């Protein structure tokens, strides 16, 4: 099967990417439990930064749960606009859950987050 590339255009950038990674070994069925967005975990001197590619998702739909050694992301997806009649519809925002182990312990209550150009940034202060 041919792998499809998605096209995203934001005010400052234009790029091609599949923002969802399918991991067949995680689920026997073909459901959204095996779909993850791409992620970066950056270990800086005083903090850990996590970048999660989530185009077309608002902060309202993304739940973040932080513990001492991991972070869990849960996305409810995006509700479709029912009053629109699509001629062609090639993208959607699926539900996903992702648990990320961290390289060092952090303060679970001391973090900041932002959503910029379709990338969610989570900044976690190290212990």
C-alpha angles and dihedrals in degrees: 000000000000115000111235122221120215123218121219126184121193128173095266105021142041119195143157118228145136100240094191121066116205114215107192093183092064098060134027092207127063096246133125093266087086096049120098133172118234114271139191124201112197120192107209127178098266103011146029117235121203120195118195122185106226112155116184092017123116125210088251091067096045118080118194123196116188127197131170096274107016146036126215122205120197122182122190091201122233126293113241119238102249096193093062123092110211122209090188126006117181105160138051136167110246127203115257143170124204129180116197124195112217126225093230139013119277138189102264094207098043108077141110132207140195139176115219128169093341095310119111113214121199118187115197123188114229122235 
